[in-house]
Amino acid sequence: MVAVPSGNRRSVLVGVAAAGIVAAALCALRFAARADEEEVAPDDGRPTPTAVANPDASEQWIDAQTLDRSAVKERVRKELTSKEVRDFASSQGINDPRARLRRVQQIESASESASGALLLVLSFDRSSEVRAAVMQVVRRIPPDADWRQRIDEMRSSDPSEIVRGYAALVQTDWDAKPTAPGAKPRRESAGMPSVTAKQAAPRLVDREAGAKSIARSGDELEMPGRQISEPAEEPGDVRFLPGAGGAFVPSVLKPVAPYWGTKSERAESDRLSSRAASNNAAEAGHLLPSPLAADRAARRQRGRNTPQPLRAPFGFDPGPIQQMSASDDAFDDAGVVRIADRADMDEDSSTLDDDGADLLNRPLEPEFPDDEPPAVLPVDMLITMPFEAPLGFSGPSSIRPTERQTSGHFVPVPDRWRNGFTPWDRYDKGHPFNDDYPYVEGHWWDPYNQNILKGDYPIYGQHTFLNITASEVMINEFRKLPTATTPFESTARPFQEEFFGKPNQYFFTNFLTVKFDLSHGNTAFKPADWRIRITPVFNSNFLRAEELAVVNPDVRKGKKRARDDFALQEYFVERKLADLSPDYDFVSLRVGSQPFVSDFRGFIFADTNRAIRLFGTLNANRDQFNLAAFDQAEKETNSGLNTTGDRHQQVFIANYYRQDFLFPGYTQQASVHYNHDQPSFKFDRNDFLVRPDPAGVALPHEVNVMYLGLAGDGHMGRYNISHAFYWAMGQDSLNPIAGREQDIDAKMAAVELSYDRDWVRFRASYFYASGDTDVNDKYARGFDTIFDNANFAGGQFSFWQRQNVPLFGVNLVNRGSIVPDLRSSKIQGQSNFVNPGLQLLNVGMDFEVTPKLKFITNANHLWFDSTRVLEQFTFQNNIRSEIGFDLSVGTEYRPFLNDNVVLTGGFAALIPGRGFDDLYGIGDPLRPFGDQKIESPTLYSAFVEMALVY
């Protein structure tokens, strides 16, 4: 309460009385004008437009329908000269958009016939505010064909989003108007009941004397009335509005404009309204948003039974609304509610956007309330989506909800991976196994469909995935190999005198592998942020021979051998160090035992061993690079798995790949390998000497060699090409065969060309590894690898590459290698660059018989590059170079059209040539020595492999 001095009370009372007299006079004039207008309003059959403001009398509301149309036309002709009309038509004489806006206001008071043409021209104005103002006026005139076409154009192609919205609203208003005199108007699209004829008549809007008016820039404008439909007969919201003395009182509202008030009033109103709505404390009504918002809300609400509460937009601070309660006579006969002025709004409420903000006079920066509480809708008014299970086996979600639902239009989904799908049985078969069926419900043991154990769903959070892969590889192999006897110790059969005995052998091996791969990222969408992998491997192997000293040099060990092995084959940690470009280029570091193949076909190095590897991509994954340093662990003799022992060998590799090099689809690679093999002495698990090689001077020695390589793989048009070239340079401190230090200078080249025609691929390839031509000099020119596993010229199906061919304590060629290097073992022996070398010519065809069945055929012709090393090593002269023909056929069958079950089989035969006969041939003891015909039998290999992968 504020005390007023007694001397000034009389002045205050006089001022209040004067203001009341003036207000009463204005009201009397207004009702008189309204009565006159109702008496002279013409009935020309046109729909009654909404109330518009008279620009010549800013203090009075006048209905445009009451103007004498002929008088208005004459007035427009007088006020708008021909020059002004031309200015309107060309929009060139008025450079100020505000001046053009005033022109629109002048036209607004005219009739449709006098203003339609000029408004049509102004609808092309370069100012979006002018076009928006034109839309406000056009809403009041009856539509014609020209205007309907123009509105369609503006609705679809106007550059201003606001103007497009107004055009959509105009079209909605036109569609809602009756098409004939006396026709009932259409039901409003917002879900409100249709208005009555009495309510459709335009009325004046009273201003409350005590209402506040908020002004901007000193301009005092009045808010026009709004024609509003009757409230729906369904429950709505209870609003708390400011009443007398600043208190908030509950009110049931009929459709009115959005509640406007100060920030603190609005916050308190929203809080109390939400509480009242959730408690169902009173009957509810509806709040009417701005015209465009009402139109959009109508489309959203179409077909929904539950009314949604409409709130004032966040940060919008309009003026107060007249408080009413359910018992107040707040509506006049036409259904128009009396609301207070708003000084910063245009004369037509259509200048409000869908959030209720003023389009033409909105502030440059948004206004945010200081104490705006979060909106909370009643539980029964929120949209509750039905819970549907995700596809496959998703497991439980570990995502905690971080936000609650506050709107019926948005439902927070915390776990973006586990989206539910409605159960669907397309063919009503019950989702049979091994059938191409959508929406299959998975199980934890099902790897064919989405599974959390296969990395399809995160196991923790949104970005941590676990991929468990279990595989079983079983190999059964029957082979026929040259097998020496032991005549000076003991033989498998009495009185056995021949140097080579029975060659038949049976070999079985089984690998059970379980891989645990834990990674953080977005699965395959971008490189992992970090990765941890652990892969234990269990192996069982069995060998049965027909001669002694095969499974062990101790003949007492018999002819059979069985072993069981276990190894932690892979264990590494990977971390992405940096992103190199917006195209997911990256650089990562991997530390631990890891697999690595240094080139396309595995010619030089293909192993899983202890390493530190830096790798990544460049130029949007067009380039890839690797820097790797390996500290080799010792291998287990029979299974080839890693052990915990140290091999005393370090390998350093750097390579760089360039995709689409010269030709699209062709990748070029440059690489550098360095092998540092230290002196060591090693007997394998079967008690055979493997380091140094048991040949010649068997003393520990050191091998240092560098490989410079250039390789390529891909296609050039319809022709596929794969090639490689390596140059080995280094030093061997004491080669066992040469018996002296050697300077290494060896070369290797390989090329394969293929052509695809329908379901057949035709192949031709050539391989060259240089041989040493002089054992007694200081240069070692025979090419050898570090740890190769070449997929070339038949690969695993080739007899030459699949089998060990023993020769006096070493192997002419090792299992899984293509080079005849005379090493004791590929996995445990040292590289030997004093060897005969090799040349190989291959032709082959691959047949895709069905998507499940594939046949691979190869024919190789092999010969030594030089036999001088073999002659000195075997103390035999005139060894010829031809090794023979290696013929092989293989098949691969995938019964489920994937790699989870793969059955592989192959048969290969080596038809010996004259050079192979010179090494392994057997003479007829009944013939004289001069007539001896030394021949070696045809060697073969047959295997069946089954791979099961989970």
Salt bridges, closest charged atoms under 4 A:
GLU38 OE2 - ARG203 NH1 2.69
ASP44 OD2 - ARG46 NE 3.99
ASP44 OD2 - ARG69 NE 3.41
ASP56 OD2 - ARG75 NH2 1.86
GLU74 OE1 - ARG77 NH1 3.66
GLU79 OE2 - ARG75 NE 2.94
GLU84 OE2 - ARG103 NH1 3.51
ASP87 OD2 - LYS83 NZ 3.25
GLU108 OE2 - ARG140 NH1 3.04
GLU112 OE1 - ARG46 NH1 3.54
GLU112 OE1 - ARG69 NH1 2.92
ASP125 OD2 - ARG100 NE 2.66
GLU153 OE1 - ARG150 NH1 3.39
ASP158 OD2 - ARG131 NE 3.00
ASP173 OD2 - ARG139 NE 2.78
ASP175 OD1 - ARG148 NH1 3.70
ASP206 OD1 - ARG30 NH2 2.88
GLU208 OE2 - ARG338 NE 3.27
GLU222 OE2 - ARG207 NH1 2.09
GLU234 OE2 - HIS286 NE2 3.72
GLU268 OE2 - ARG271 NH2 2.51
ASP270 OD1 - ARG239 NH2 3.27
ASP270 OD2 - ARG311 NH2 2.84
ASP295 OD2 - ARG299 NH1 2.39
ASP317 OD1 - ARG266 NH1 3.84
ASP333 OD1 - LYS198 NZ 3.96
ASP341 OD2 - ARG207 NH1 3.43
ASP344 OD2 - ARG216 NE 2.98
ASP344 OD2 - ARG342 NH2 2.50
ASP348 OD2 - ARG140 NH2 2.80
ASP354 OD2 - ARG296 NH1 2.35
GLU367 OE2 - ARG216 NH2 3.91
GLU372 OE1 - ARG266 NH2 3.99
GLU372 OE2 - ARG311 NH2 3.31
ASP415 OD2 - ARG418 NH1 2.72
ASP435 OD2 - LYS429 NZ 3.82
GLU477 OE2 - ARG479 NH1 2.97
GLU477 OE1 - ARG802 NE 2.72
GLU477 OE1 - ARG815 NH2 3.16
ASP517 OD1 - ARG531 NH1 2.90
ASP517 OD2 - ARG533 NH2 2.74
ASP529 OD2 - HIS520 ND1 3.04
ASP529 OD1 - LYS576 NZ 3.23
GLU547 OE2 - ARG493 NH2 3.22
ASP554 OD2 - ARG556 NH2 2.94
ASP565 OD1 - ARG685 NH1 2.47
GLU570 OE1 - ARG533 NH1 3.62
GLU574 OE1 - ARG531 NE 3.70
GLU574 OE1 - ARG590 NH2 2.54
ASP579 OD1 - LYS576 NZ 3.09
ASP607 OD1 - LYS635 NZ 2.75
ASP623 OD1 - ARG658 NH1 2.84
ASP631 OD2 - ARG610 NH2 3.60
GLU634 OE1 - ARG691 NH2 2.87
GLU636 OE2 - ARG685 NH1 2.81
ASP646 OD1 - ARG610 NH2 3.21
ASP646 OD2 - HIS648 ND1 3.87
ASP677 OD1 - ARG647 NH1 3.07
ASP732 OD1 - HIS701 ND1 2.72
ASP743 OD2 - LYS778 NZ 3.53
ASP745 OD1 - LYS747 NZ 3.45
GLU752 OE2 - ARG601 NH2 2.98
ASP756 OD1 - ARG761 NE 2.66
ASP777 OD2 - ARG781 NH1 3.32
ASP784 OD2 - ARG823 NH1 3.48
ASP821 OD2 - ARG823 NH1 3.88
ASP846 OD1 - ARG763 NH2 3.03
GLU882 OE2 - HIS861 NE2 3.49
GLU882 OE1 - ARG914 NE 3.81
ASP899 OD1 - ARG894 NH1 3.53
ASP918 OD1 - ARG880 NH2 2.94
GLU935 OE2 - LYS933 NZ 3.26
